[in-house]
């Protein structure tokens, strides 16, 4: 796990241990520091980078009065010159496509208070801005894949890009109320708030800035979704999406300093296991031309240099010395990985016109099925920052990533970024465009007619969906939350079954229970219902309900991707999700709602992106063929791990914390292990949520506390606090 951390205290520079008001303030102990960290800047308000950061992932800019901005890349010795109130520092950590000149210009503009431009460069990165000696700003990304957390400590505020180290720093107990909210309403900000699984550790919402001045935290938005740029027409919106996505992929492929990886592993890898989104990223990556390779970077010291002569370097006046450049003998291969799937759309990407893709189809053996870890040692996996269903499928993901590249590109987040969320139907009604409901409702009716018969498809589905859309467009926010709270208290939780139309109608609400809610205890559901009732007393959001629901579905997917990175990314490897980049998220916001809600809209948009990028040989129906059953591995894994699941829930920590209805869950687990039992995707997702949370609780209970820091006093392991 890679993370940044630091703190900003409230002590004055002029008086040791004295605050600005002249009252005593507590300075953090000088002996406390993160383990295995490199200091980016020191002093009373330090900043560290912890973990296996690559040199090019750490970029620092310092601007002092009367001098040009100094830009450095990679680990450097902390600046020995003491900062003054006029000194400004910028740290950009992660994959950022900005040039040194752009970083310097961005820091100069940020001195005037503007920060939004610091989030507009290609890539996925975290920005830390320090103005003078008393103010620090941390910017989150728009999707939430790179969150920021903070907690009071040492008379000021400690911050980090991971919640666990901060909980370790302050000895925070586990917050079972937040865990209940994650299980009951995982996409509802009204239930989750800004909390984390650790008491006292708060998360900065995506798209906001954490400002720390005089040791006190302040939150502000740099990209308010309610006031964002209005959607454009379809053609210019698709052009902007094409430009943003191509630039995001290109910035990762055209890496000037290939990272070292295990012998035999390709530098670049792509996923082909998750439909048209990953295939789109693969095709875009394969089309990016690579720069010439410097001979100095590929030739051993003392060896002769051969190759095409480059421009004169002017090292000596009048010299004809040139920098030798080698053209690659052949295009660099991209390791295209598929796990047990040979059907379209994966193989559609592997045409003779894409010779750079080296396809590998992995055998999905029993060890790669979800829940495989339960057949060995449940506590043997990695401890992630937060729980997530990716923990039960970590072995499957590791197998896929092990066959991929040192930099592995994925299609995660495309569905949520380009989504036609059902709740957007209500937004069309609120905008006075009810006729545009006809295509998506007709598509739902056609799907239900093929499954449930003519009556359900032709009559019941259109009436149910349109009625639910009208109800959501008219209902008051407070009434909707009170109604959701009442349903939770009464245990009126849908089981996720039924037709596509009925599931879409249930999704047309301000707050929808998660798939694991039906297994929670009455006490847990009541505590979440109370959170909803309290949120109902606050001002209603300015956003339309569909846009808000879609945005928080994106946040949930980004949180899942972050958990996947913690659980399955291999040492030295980097997993990339270009669809979660800021510039791609912003470009997707320009798409009109009616375009998103067209049947097959995501595949059509990705097809248009590829066409705009020069890939014109794909068939018109690309990506619209039959889809493989994504839930089959989970069903098989559940049945193979039946004994391990029974042992896991023999004396679970979830029951100790009062979160689950244990008898009902045990009965349903036994029922799910029966091969003749049909399990809906929602039931499988709910079980994955519960099992992964139990695994996470056991791993964090077995962890040695204080393992992130030196100089901390010994503390007892955190308790499960109801």
Secondary structure as a PSIPRED ss2 file (coil, helix, strand):
# PSIPRED VFORMAT (PSIPRED V4.0)

   1 X C   1.000  0.000  0.000
   2 X C   1.000  0.000  0.000
   3 X E   0.000  0.000  1.000
   4 X E   0.000  0.000  1.000
   5 X E   0.000  0.000  1.000
   6 X E   0.000  0.000  1.000
   7 X E   0.000  0.000  1.000
   8 X E   0.000  0.000  1.000
   9 X C   1.000  0.000  0.000
  10 X C   1.000  0.000  0.000
  11 X E   0.000  0.000  1.000
  12 X C   1.000  0.000  0.000
  13 X C   1.000  0.000  0.000
  14 X C   1.000  0.000  0.000
  15 X C   1.000  0.000  0.000
  16 X C   1.000  0.000  0.000
  17 X C   1.000  0.000  0.000
  18 X E   0.000  0.000  1.000
  19 X E   0.000  0.000  1.000
  20 X C   1.000  0.000  0.000
  21 X C   1.000  0.000  0.000
  22 X C   1.000  0.000  0.000
  23 X C   1.000  0.000  0.000
  24 X E   0.000  0.000  1.000
  25 X C   1.000  0.000  0.000
  26 X C   1.000  0.000  0.000
  27 X C   1.000  0.000  0.000
  28 X C   1.000  0.000  0.000
  29 X C   1.000  0.000  0.000
  30 X C   1.000  0.000  0.000
  31 X C   1.000  0.000  0.000
  32 X C   1.000  0.000  0.000
  33 X E   0.000  0.000  1.000
  34 X E   0.000  0.000  1.000
  35 X C   1.000  0.000  0.000
  36 X C   1.000  0.000  0.000
  37 X E   0.000  0.000  1.000
  38 X E   0.000  0.000  1.000
  39 X E   0.000  0.000  1.000
  40 X E   0.000  0.000  1.000
  41 X E   0.000  0.000  1.000
  42 X C   1.000  0.000  0.000
  43 X C   1.000  0.000  0.000
  44 X C   1.000  0.000  0.000
  45 X C   1.000  0.000  0.000
  46 X C   1.000  0.000  0.000
  47 X E   0.000  0.000  1.000
  48 X E   0.000  0.000  1.000
  49 X E   0.000  0.000  1.000
  50 X E   0.000  0.000  1.000
  51 X C   1.000  0.000  0.000
  52 X C   1.000  0.000  0.000
  53 X C   1.000  0.000  0.000
  54 X C   1.000  0.000  0.000
  55 X H   0.000  1.000  0.000
  56 X H   0.000  1.000  0.000
  57 X H   0.000  1.000  0.000
  58 X E   0.000  0.000  1.000
  59 X E   0.000  0.000  1.000
  60 X E   0.000  0.000  1.000
  61 X E   0.000  0.000  1.000
  62 X E   0.000  0.000  1.000
  63 X E   0.000  0.000  1.000
  64 X C   1.000  0.000  0.000
  65 X C   1.000  0.000  0.000
  66 X C   1.000  0.000  0.000
  67 X C   1.000  0.000  0.000
  68 X C   1.000  0.000  0.000
  69 X C   1.000  0.000  0.000
  70 X E   0.000  0.000  1.000
  71 X E   0.000  0.000  1.000
  72 X E   0.000  0.000  1.000
  73 X E   0.000  0.000  1.000
  74 X C   1.000  0.000  0.000
  75 X C   1.000  0.000  0.000
  76 X C   1.000  0.000  0.000
  77 X C   1.000  0.000  0.000
  78 X C   1.000  0.000  0.000
  79 X C   1.000  0.000  0.000
  80 X C   1.000  0.000  0.000
  81 X C   1.000  0.000  0.000
  82 X C   1.000  0.000  0.000
  83 X C   1.000  0.000  0.000
  84 X C   1.000  0.000  0.000
  85 X C   1.000  0.000  0.000
  86 X C   1.000  0.000  0.000
  87 X C   1.000  0.000  0.000
  88 X E   0.000  0.000  1.000
  89 X E   0.000  0.000  1.000
  90 X E   0.000  0.000  1.000
  91 X E   0.000  0.000  1.000
  92 X E   0.000  0.000  1.000
  93 X E   0.000  0.000  1.000
  94 X E   0.000  0.000  1.000
  95 X E   0.000  0.000  1.000
  96 X E   0.000  0.000  1.000
  97 X C   1.000  0.000  0.000
  98 X C   1.000  0.000  0.000
  99 X C   1.000  0.000  0.000
 100 X H   0.000  1.000  0.000
 101 X H   0.000  1.000  0.000
 102 X H   0.000  1.000  0.000
 103 X H   0.000  1.000  0.000
 104 X H   0.000  1.000  0.000
 105 X H   0.000  1.000  0.000
 106 X H   0.000  1.000  0.000
 107 X H   0.000  1.000  0.000
 108 X H   0.000  1.000  0.000
 109 X H   0.000  1.000  0.000
 110 X H   0.000  1.000  0.000
 111 X C   1.000  0.000  0.000
 112 X C   1.000  0.000  0.000
 113 X C   1.000  0.000  0.000
 114 X C   1.000  0.000  0.000
 115 X C   1.000  0.000  0.000
 116 X H   0.000  1.000  0.000
 117 X H   0.000  1.000  0.000
 118 X H   0.000  1.000  0.000
 119 X H   0.000  1.000  0.000
 120 X C   1.000  0.000  0.000
 121 X C   1.000  0.000  0.000
 122 X C   1.000  0.000  0.000
 123 X E   0.000  0.000  1.000
 124 X E   0.000  0.000  1.000
 125 X E   0.000  0.000  1.000
 126 X E   0.000  0.000  1.000
 127 X E   0.000  0.000  1.000
 128 X E   0.000  0.000  1.000
 129 X E   0.000  0.000  1.000
 130 X E   0.000  0.000  1.000
 131 X E   0.000  0.000  1.000
 132 X C   1.000  0.000  0.000
 133 X C   1.000  0.000  0.000
 134 X C   1.000  0.000  0.000
 135 X E   0.000  0.000  1.000
 136 X E   0.000  0.000  1.000
 137 X E   0.000  0.000  1.000
 138 X E   0.000  0.000  1.000
 139 X E   0.000  0.000  1.000
 140 X C   1.000  0.000  0.000
 141 X C   1.000  0.000  0.000
 142 X C   1.000  0.000  0.000
 143 X C   1.000  0.000  0.000
 144 X C   1.000  0.000  0.000
 145 X C   1.000  0.000  0.000
 146 X C   1.000  0.000  0.000
 147 X C   1.000  0.000  0.000
 148 X C   1.000  0.000  0.000
 149 X E   0.000  0.000  1.000
 150 X E   0.000  0.000  1.000
 151 X E   0.000  0.000  1.000
 152 X E   0.000  0.000  1.000
 153 X E   0.000  0.000  1.000
 154 X C   1.000  0.000  0.000
 155 X C   1.000  0.000  0.000
 156 X E   0.000  0.000  1.000
 157 X E   0.000  0.000  1.000
 158 X E   0.000  0.000  1.000
 159 X E   0.000  0.000  1.000
 160 X E   0.000  0.000  1.000
 161 X C   1.000  0.000  0.000
 162 X C   1.000  0.000  0.000
 163 X H   0.000  1.000  0.000
 164 X H   0.000  1.000  0.000
 165 X H   0.000  1.000  0.000
 166 X H   0.000  1.000  0.000
 167 X H   0.000  1.000  0.000
 168 X H   0.000  1.000  0.000
 169 X H   0.000  1.000  0.000
 170 X H   0.000  1.000  0.000
 171 X C   1.000  0.000  0.000
 172 X C   1.000  0.000  0.000
 173 X C   1.000  0.000  0.000
 174 X E   0.000  0.000  1.000
 175 X E   0.000  0.000  1.000
 176 X H   0.000  1.000  0.000
 177 X H   0.000  1.000  0.000
 178 X H   0.000  1.000  0.000
 179 X H   0.000  1.000  0.000
 180 X H   0.000  1.000  0.000
 181 X H   0.000  1.000  0.000
 182 X H   0.000  1.000  0.000
 183 X H   0.000  1.000  0.000
 184 X H   0.000  1.000  0.000
 185 X C   1.000  0.000  0.000
 186 X C   1.000  0.000  0.000
 187 X C   1.000  0.000  0.000
 188 X C   1.000  0.000  0.000
 189 X H   0.000  1.000  0.000
 190 X H   0.000  1.000  0.000
 191 X H   0.000  1.000  0.000
 192 X H   0.000  1.000  0.000
 193 X C   1.000  0.000  0.000
 194 X C   1.000  0.000  0.000
 195 X C   1.000  0.000  0.000
 196 X C   1.000  0.000  0.000
 197 X C   1.000  0.000  0.000
 198 X E   0.000  0.000  1.000
 199 X C   1.000  0.000  0.000
 200 X C   1.000  0.000  0.000
 201 X C   1.000  0.000  0.000
 202 X E   0.000  0.000  1.000
 203 X E   0.000  0.000  1.000
 204 X C   1.000  0.000  0.000
 205 X C   1.000  0.000  0.000
 206 X C   1.000  0.000  0.000
 207 X C   1.000  0.000  0.000
 208 X E   0.000  0.000  1.000
 209 X E   0.000  0.000  1.000
 210 X E   0.000  0.000  1.000
 211 X E   0.000  0.000  1.000
 212 X E   0.000  0.000  1.000
 213 X E   0.000  0.000  1.000
 214 X C   1.000  0.000  0.000
 215 X C   1.000  0.000  0.000
 216 X E   0.000  0.000  1.000
 217 X E   0.000  0.000  1.000
 218 X E   0.000  0.000  1.000
 219 X E   0.000  0.000  1.000
 220 X E   0.000  0.000  1.000
 221 X E   0.000  0.000  1.000
 222 X C   1.000  0.000  0.000
 223 X C   1.000  0.000  0.000
 224 X C   1.000  0.000  0.000
 225 X H   0.000  1.000  0.000
 226 X H   0.000  1.000  0.000
 227 X H   0.000  1.000  0.000
 228 X C   1.000  0.000  0.000
 229 X C   1.000  0.000  0.000
 230 X C   1.000  0.000  0.000
 231 X C   1.000  0.000  0.000
 232 X C   1.000  0.000  0.000
 233 X C   1.000  0.000  0.000
 234 X H   0.000  1.000  0.000
 235 X H   0.000  1.000  0.000
 236 X H   0.000  1.000  0.000
 237 X H   0.000  1.000  0.000
 238 X H   0.000  1.000  0.000
 239 X H   0.000  1.000  0.000
 240 X H   0.000  1.000  0.000
 241 X H   0.000  1.000  0.000
 242 X H   0.000  1.000  0.000
 243 X H   0.000  1.000  0.000
 244 X H   0.000  1.000  0.000
 245 X H   0.000  1.000  0.000
 246 X H   0.000  1.000  0.000
 247 X H   0.000  1.000  0.000
 248 X H   0.000  1.000  0.000
 249 X H   0.000  1.000  0.000
 250 X H   0.000  1.000  0.000
 251 X H   0.000  1.000  0.000
 252 X H   0.000  1.000  0.000
 253 X H   0.000  1.000  0.000
 254 X C   1.000  0.000  0.000
 255 X C   1.000  0.000  0.000
 256 X C   1.000  0.000  0.000
 257 X C   1.000  0.000  0.000
 258 X C   1.000  0.000  0.000
 259 X C   1.000  0.000  0.000
 260 X C   1.000  0.000  0.000
 261 X C   1.000  0.000  0.000
 262 X C   1.000  0.000  0.000
 263 X C   1.000  0.000  0.000
 264 X C   1.000  0.000  0.000
 265 X C   1.000  0.000  0.000
 266 X C   1.000  0.000  0.000
 267 X C   1.000  0.000  0.000
 268 X E   0.000  0.000  1.000
 269 X E   0.000  0.000  1.000
 270 X E   0.000  0.000  1.000
 271 X E   0.000  0.000  1.000
 272 X C   1.000  0.000  0.000
 273 X C   1.000  0.000  0.000
 274 X C   1.000  0.000  0.000
 275 X H   0.000  1.000  0.000
 276 X H   0.000  1.000  0.000
 277 X H   0.000  1.000  0.000
 278 X H   0.000  1.000  0.000
 279 X H   0.000  1.000  0.000
 280 X H   0.000  1.000  0.000
 281 X H   0.000  1.000  0.000
 282 X H   0.000  1.000  0.000
 283 X H   0.000  1.000  0.000
 284 X H   0.000  1.000  0.000
 285 X H   0.000  1.000  0.000
 286 X H   0.000  1.000  0.000
 287 X H   0.000  1.000  0.000
 288 X C   1.000  0.000  0.000
 289 X C   1.000  0.000  0.000
 290 X C   1.000  0.000  0.000
 291 X C   1.000  0.000  0.000
 292 X C   1.000  0.000  0.000
 293 X E   0.000  0.000  1.000
 294 X E   0.000  0.000  1.000
 295 X H   0.000  1.000  0.000
 296 X H   0.000  1.000  0.000
 297 X H   0.000  1.000  0.000
 298 X H   0.000  1.000  0.000
 299 X C   1.000  0.000  0.000
 300 X C   1.000  0.000  0.000
 301 X C   1.000  0.000  0.000
 302 X C   1.000  0.000  0.000
 303 X C   1.000  0.000  0.000
 304 X C   1.000  0.000  0.000
 305 X C   1.000  0.000  0.000
 306 X C   1.000  0.000  0.000
 307 X C   1.000  0.000  0.000
 308 X E   0.000  0.000  1.000
 309 X E   0.000  0.000  1.000
 310 X E   0.000  0.000  1.000
 311 X E   0.000  0.000  1.000
 312 X E   0.000  0.000  1.000
 313 X C   1.000  0.000  0.000
 314 X C   1.000  0.000  0.000
 315 X C   1.000  0.000  0.000
 316 X C   1.000  0.000  0.000
 317 X C   1.000  0.000  0.000
 318 X C   1.000  0.000  0.000
 319 X C   1.000  0.000  0.000
 320 X C   1.000  0.000  0.000
 321 X C   1.000  0.000  0.000
 322 X E   0.000  0.000  1.000
 323 X E   0.000  0.000  1.000
 324 X E   0.000  0.000  1.000
 325 X E   0.000  0.000  1.000
 326 X E   0.000  0.000  1.000
 327 X C   1.000  0.000  0.000
 328 X C   1.000  0.000  0.000
 329 X C   1.000  0.000  0.000
 330 X C   1.000  0.000  0.000
 331 X C   1.000  0.000  0.000
 332 X C   1.000  0.000  0.000
 333 X C   1.000  0.000  0.000
 334 X E   0.000  0.000  1.000
 335 X E   0.000  0.000  1.000
 336 X E   0.000  0.000  1.000
 337 X E   0.000  0.000  1.000
 338 X E   0.000  0.000  1.000
 339 X E   0.000  0.000  1.000
 340 X C   1.000  0.000  0.000
 341 X C   1.000  0.000  0.000
 342 X C   1.000  0.000  0.000
 343 X C   1.000  0.000  0.000
 344 X C   1.000  0.000  0.000
 345 X C   1.000  0.000  0.000
 346 X C   1.000  0.000  0.000
 347 X H   0.000  1.000  0.000
 348 X H   0.000  1.000  0.000
 349 X H   0.000  1.000  0.000
 350 X C   1.000  0.000  0.000
 351 X C   1.000  0.000  0.000
 352 X C   1.000  0.000  0.000
 353 X C   1.000  0.000  0.000
 354 X C   1.000  0.000  0.000
 355 X C   1.000  0.000  0.000
 356 X C   1.000  0.000  0.000
 357 X E   0.000  0.000  1.000
 358 X E   0.000  0.000  1.000
 359 X E   0.000  0.000  1.000
 360 X E   0.000  0.000  1.000
 361 X E   0.000  0.000  1.000
 362 X E   0.000  0.000  1.000
 363 X C   1.000  0.000  0.000
 364 X C   1.000  0.000  0.000
 365 X C   1.000  0.000  0.000
 366 X H   0.000  1.000  0.000
 367 X H   0.000  1.000  0.000
 368 X H   0.000  1.000  0.000
 369 X C   1.000  0.000  0.000
 370 X C   1.000  0.000  0.000
 371 X C   1.000  0.000  0.000
 372 X H   0.000  1.000  0.000
 373 X H   0.000  1.000  0.000
 374 X H   0.000  1.000  0.000
 375 X H   0.000  1.000  0.000
 376 X C   1.000  0.000  0.000
 377 X C   1.000  0.000  0.000
 378 X H   0.000  1.000  0.000
 379 X H   0.000  1.000  0.000
 380 X H   0.000  1.000  0.000
 381 X C   1.000  0.000  0.000
 382 X C   1.000  0.000  0.000
 383 X C   1.000  0.000  0.000
 384 X C   1.000  0.000  0.000
 385 X C   1.000  0.000  0.000
 386 X C   1.000  0.000  0.000
 387 X C   1.000  0.000  0.000
 388 X C   1.000  0.000  0.000
 389 X H   0.000  1.000  0.000
 390 X H   0.000  1.000  0.000
 391 X H   0.000  1.000  0.000
 392 X H   0.000  1.000  0.000
 393 X H   0.000  1.000  0.000
 394 X H   0.000  1.000  0.000
 395 X H   0.000  1.000  0.000
 396 X H   0.000  1.000  0.000
 397 X H   0.000  1.000  0.000
 398 X H   0.000  1.000  0.000
 399 X H   0.000  1.000  0.000
 400 X H   0.000  1.000  0.000
 401 X H   0.000  1.000  0.000
 402 X H   0.000  1.000  0.000
 403 X C   1.000  0.000  0.000
 404 X C   1.000  0.000  0.000
 405 X C   1.000  0.000  0.000
 406 X C   1.000  0.000  0.000
 407 X E   0.000  0.000  1.000
 408 X E   0.000  0.000  1.000
 409 X E   0.000  0.000  1.000
 410 X E   0.000  0.000  1.000
 411 X C   1.000  0.000  0.000
 412 X C   1.000  0.000  0.000
 413 X C   1.000  0.000  0.000
 414 X H   0.000  1.000  0.000
 415 X H   0.000  1.000  0.000
 416 X H   0.000  1.000  0.000
 417 X H   0.000  1.000  0.000
 418 X C   1.000  0.000  0.000
 419 X C   1.000  0.000  0.000
 420 X C   1.000  0.000  0.000
 421 X C   1.000  0.000  0.000
 422 X C   1.000  0.000  0.000
 423 X C   1.000  0.000  0.000
 424 X H   0.000  1.000  0.000
 425 X H   0.000  1.000  0.000
 426 X H   0.000  1.000  0.000
 427 X H   0.000  1.000  0.000
 428 X H   0.000  1.000  0.000
 429 X H   0.000  1.000  0.000
 430 X H   0.000  1.000  0.000
 431 X C   1.000  0.000  0.000
 432 X C   1.000  0.000  0.000
 433 X C   1.000  0.000  0.000
 434 X H   0.000  1.000  0.000
 435 X H   0.000  1.000  0.000
 436 X H   0.000  1.000  0.000
 437 X H   0.000  1.000  0.000
 438 X H   0.000  1.000  0.000
 439 X H   0.000  1.000  0.000
 440 X H   0.000  1.000  0.000
 441 X H   0.000  1.000  0.000
 442 X H   0.000  1.000  0.000
 443 X H   0.000  1.000  0.000
 444 X H   0.000  1.000  0.000
 445 X H   0.000  1.000  0.000
 446 X H   0.000  1.000  0.000
 447 X H   0.000  1.000  0.000
 448 X H   0.000  1.000  0.000
 449 X H   0.000  1.000  0.000
 450 X H   0.000  1.000  0.000
 451 X H   0.000  1.000  0.000
 452 X H   0.000  1.000  0.000
 453 X C   1.000  0.000  0.000
 454 X H   0.000  1.000  0.000
 455 X H   0.000  1.000  0.000
 456 X H   0.000  1.000  0.000
 457 X H   0.000  1.000  0.000
 458 X H   0.000  1.000  0.000
 459 X H   0.000  1.000  0.000
 460 X H   0.000  1.000  0.000
 461 X H   0.000  1.000  0.000
 462 X H   0.000  1.000  0.000
 463 X H   0.000  1.000  0.000
 464 X H   0.000  1.000  0.000
 465 X H   0.000  1.000  0.000
 466 X H   0.000  1.000  0.000
 467 X H   0.000  1.000  0.000
 468 X H   0.000  1.000  0.000
 469 X H   0.000  1.000  0.000
 470 X H   0.000  1.000  0.000
 471 X H   0.000  1.000  0.000
 472 X H   0.000  1.000  0.000
 473 X H   0.000  1.000  0.000
 474 X H   0.000  1.000  0.000
 475 X C   1.000  0.000  0.000
 476 X C   1.000  0.000  0.000
 477 X H   0.000  1.000  0.000
 478 X H   0.000  1.000  0.000
 479 X H   0.000  1.000  0.000
 480 X H   0.000  1.000  0.000
 481 X H   0.000  1.000  0.000
 482 X H   0.000  1.000  0.000
 483 X H   0.000  1.000  0.000
 484 X H   0.000  1.000  0.000
 485 X H   0.000  1.000  0.000
 486 X H   0.000  1.000  0.000
 487 X H   0.000  1.000  0.000
 488 X H   0.000  1.000  0.000
 489 X H   0.000  1.000  0.000
 490 X C   1.000  0.000  0.000
 491 X C   1.000  0.000  0.000
 492 X C   1.000  0.000  0.000
 493 X C   1.000  0.000  0.000
 494 X C   1.000  0.000  0.000
 495 X C   1.000  0.000  0.000
 496 X C   1.000  0.000  0.000
 497 X C   1.000  0.000  0.000
 498 X C   1.000  0.000  0.000
 499 X C   1.000  0.000  0.000
 500 X H   0.000  1.000  0.000
 501 X H   0.000  1.000  0.000
 502 X H   0.000  1.000  0.000
 503 X H   0.000  1.000  0.000
 504 X H   0.000  1.000  0.000
 505 X H   0.000  1.000  0.000
 506 X H   0.000  1.000  0.000
 507 X C   1.000  0.000  0.000
 508 X C   1.000  0.000  0.000
 509 X C   1.000  0.000  0.000
 510 X C   1.000  0.000  0.000
 511 X C   1.000  0.000  0.000
 512 X C   1.000  0.000  0.000
 513 X C   1.000  0.000  0.000
 514 X C   1.000  0.000  0.000
 515 X C   1.000  0.000  0.000
 516 X C   1.000  0.000  0.000
 517 X H   0.000  1.000  0.000
 518 X H   0.000  1.000  0.000
 519 X H   0.000  1.000  0.000
 520 X E   0.000  0.000  1.000
 521 X C   1.000  0.000  0.000
 522 X H   0.000  1.000  0.000
 523 X H   0.000  1.000  0.000
 524 X H   0.000  1.000  0.000
 525 X H   0.000  1.000  0.000
 526 X H   0.000  1.000  0.000
 527 X H   0.000  1.000  0.000
 528 X H   0.000  1.000  0.000
 529 X H   0.000  1.000  0.000
 530 X H   0.000  1.000  0.000
 531 X H   0.000  1.000  0.000
 532 X H   0.000  1.000  0.000
 533 X H   0.000  1.000  0.000
 534 X H   0.000  1.000  0.000
 535 X H   0.000  1.000  0.000
 536 X H   0.000  1.000  0.000
 537 X C   1.000  0.000  0.000
 538 X C   1.000  0.000  0.000
 539 X C   1.000  0.000  0.000
 540 X C   1.000  0.000  0.000
 541 X C   1.000  0.000  0.000
 542 X C   1.000  0.000  0.000
 543 X C   1.000  0.000  0.000
 544 X C   1.000  0.000  0.000
 545 X H   0.000  1.000  0.000
 546 X H   0.000  1.000  0.000
 547 X H   0.000  1.000  0.000
 548 X H   0.000  1.000  0.000
 549 X H   0.000  1.000  0.000
 550 X H   0.000  1.000  0.000
 551 X H   0.000  1.000  0.000
 552 X H   0.000  1.000  0.000
 553 X H   0.000  1.000  0.000
 554 X H   0.000  1.000  0.000
 555 X H   0.000  1.000  0.000
 556 X H   0.000  1.000  0.000
 557 X H   0.000  1.000  0.000
 558 X H   0.000  1.000  0.000
 559 X H   0.000  1.000  0.000
 560 X H   0.000  1.000  0.000
 561 X H   0.000  1.000  0.000
 562 X H   0.000  1.000  0.000
 563 X H   0.000  1.000  0.000
 564 X H   0.000  1.000  0.000
 565 X H   0.000  1.000  0.000
 566 X H   0.000  1.000  0.000
 567 X H   0.000  1.000  0.000
 568 X H   0.000  1.000  0.000
 569 X C   1.000  0.000  0.000
 570 X C   1.000  0.000  0.000
 571 X C   1.000  0.000  0.000
 572 X C   1.000  0.000  0.000
 573 X C   1.000  0.000  0.000
 574 X E   0.000  0.000  1.000
 575 X E   0.000  0.000  1.000
 576 X E   0.000  0.000  1.000
 577 X E   0.000  0.000  1.000
 578 X H   0.000  1.000  0.000
 579 X H   0.000  1.000  0.000
 580 X H   0.000  1.000  0.000
 581 X C   1.000  0.000  0.000
 582 X H   0.000  1.000  0.000
 583 X H   0.000  1.000  0.000
 584 X H   0.000  1.000  0.000
 585 X H   0.000  1.000  0.000
 586 X H   0.000  1.000  0.000
 587 X H   0.000  1.000  0.000
 588 X H   0.000  1.000  0.000
 589 X H   0.000  1.000  0.000
 590 X C   1.000  0.000  0.000
 591 X C   1.000  0.000  0.000
 592 X C   1.000  0.000  0.000
 593 X H   0.000  1.000  0.000
 594 X H   0.000  1.000  0.000
 595 X H   0.000  1.000  0.000
 596 X H   0.000  1.000  0.000
 597 X C   1.000  0.000  0.000
 598 X C   1.000  0.000  0.000
 599 X C   1.000  0.000  0.000
 600 X C   1.000  0.000  0.000
 601 X H   0.000  1.000  0.000
 602 X H   0.000  1.000  0.000
 603 X H   0.000  1.000  0.000
 604 X H   0.000  1.000  0.000
 605 X H   0.000  1.000  0.000
 606 X H   0.000  1.000  0.000
 607 X H   0.000  1.000  0.000
 608 X H   0.000  1.000  0.000
 609 X H   0.000  1.000  0.000
 610 X H   0.000  1.000  0.000
 611 X H   0.000  1.000  0.000
 612 X H   0.000  1.000  0.000
 613 X C   1.000  0.000  0.000
 614 X C   1.000  0.000  0.000
 615 X C   1.000  0.000  0.000
 616 X C   1.000  0.000  0.000
 617 X C   1.000  0.000  0.000
 618 X C   1.000  0.000  0.000
 619 X C   1.000  0.000  0.000
 620 X C   1.000  0.000  0.000
 621 X C   1.000  0.000  0.000
 622 X C   1.000  0.000  0.000
 623 X C   1.000  0.000  0.000
 624 X C   1.000  0.000  0.000
 625 X C   1.000  0.000  0.000
 626 X C   1.000  0.000  0.000
 627 X C   1.000  0.000  0.000
 628 X C   1.000  0.000  0.000
 629 X C   1.000  0.000  0.000
 630 X C   1.000  0.000  0.000
 631 X C   1.000  0.000  0.000
 632 X H   0.000  1.000  0.000
 633 X H   0.000  1.000  0.000
 634 X H   0.000  1.000  0.000
 635 X H   0.000  1.000  0.000
 636 X H   0.000  1.000  0.000
 637 X H   0.000  1.000  0.000
 638 X H   0.000  1.000  0.000
 639 X H   0.000  1.000  0.000
 640 X H   0.000  1.000  0.000
 641 X C   1.000  0.000  0.000
 642 X H   0.000  1.000  0.000
 643 X H   0.000  1.000  0.000
 644 X H   0.000  1.000  0.000
 645 X H   0.000  1.000  0.000
 646 X H   0.000  1.000  0.000
 647 X H   0.000  1.000  0.000
 648 X H   0.000  1.000  0.000
 649 X C   1.000  0.000  0.000
 650 X C   1.000  0.000  0.000
 651 X C   1.000  0.000  0.000
 652 X C   1.000  0.000  0.000
 653 X H   0.000  1.000  0.000
 654 X H   0.000  1.000  0.000
 655 X H   0.000  1.000  0.000
 656 X H   0.000  1.000  0.000
 657 X C   1.000  0.000  0.000
 658 X C   1.000  0.000  0.000
 659 X C   1.000  0.000  0.000
 660 X E   0.000  0.000  1.000
 661 X C   1.000  0.000  0.000
 662 X H   0.000  1.000  0.000
 663 X H   0.000  1.000  0.000
 664 X H   0.000  1.000  0.000
 665 X H   0.000  1.000  0.000
 666 X H   0.000  1.000  0.000
 667 X H   0.000  1.000  0.000
 668 X H   0.000  1.000  0.000
 669 X H   0.000  1.000  0.000
 670 X H   0.000  1.000  0.000
 671 X H   0.000  1.000  0.000
 672 X H   0.000  1.000  0.000
 673 X C   1.000  0.000  0.000
 674 X C   1.000  0.000  0.000
 675 X C   1.000  0.000  0.000
 676 X C   1.000  0.000  0.000
 677 X C   1.000  0.000  0.000
 678 X C   1.000  0.000  0.000
 679 X C   1.000  0.000  0.000
 680 X C   1.000  0.000  0.000
 681 X H   0.000  1.000  0.000
 682 X H   0.000  1.000  0.000
 683 X H   0.000  1.000  0.000
 684 X H   0.000  1.000  0.000
 685 X H   0.000  1.000  0.000
 686 X H   0.000  1.000  0.000
 687 X H   0.000  1.000  0.000
 688 X H   0.000  1.000  0.000
 689 X H   0.000  1.000  0.000
 690 X H   0.000  1.000  0.000
 691 X H   0.000  1.000  0.000
 692 X H   0.000  1.000  0.000
 693 X H   0.000  1.000  0.000
 694 X H   0.000  1.000  0.000
 695 X H   0.000  1.000  0.000
 696 X H   0.000  1.000  0.000
 697 X H   0.000  1.000  0.000
 698 X H   0.000  1.000  0.000
 699 X H   0.000  1.000  0.000
 700 X H   0.000  1.000  0.000
 701 X H   0.000  1.000  0.000
 702 X C   1.000  0.000  0.000
 703 X C   1.000  0.000  0.000
 704 X C   1.000  0.000  0.000
 705 X C   1.000  0.000  0.000
 706 X C   1.000  0.000  0.000
 707 X C   1.000  0.000  0.000
 708 X C   1.000  0.000  0.000
 709 X E   0.000  0.000  1.000
 710 X E   0.000  0.000  1.000
 711 X C   1.000  0.000  0.000
 712 X C   1.000  0.000  0.000
 713 X C   1.000  0.000  0.000
 714 X C   1.000  0.000  0.000
 715 X C   1.000  0.000  0.000
 716 X C   1.000  0.000  0.000
 717 X C   1.000  0.000  0.000
 718 X C   1.000  0.000  0.000
 719 X C   1.000  0.000  0.000
 720 X E   0.000  0.000  1.000
 721 X E   0.000  0.000  1.000
 722 X C   1.000  0.000  0.000
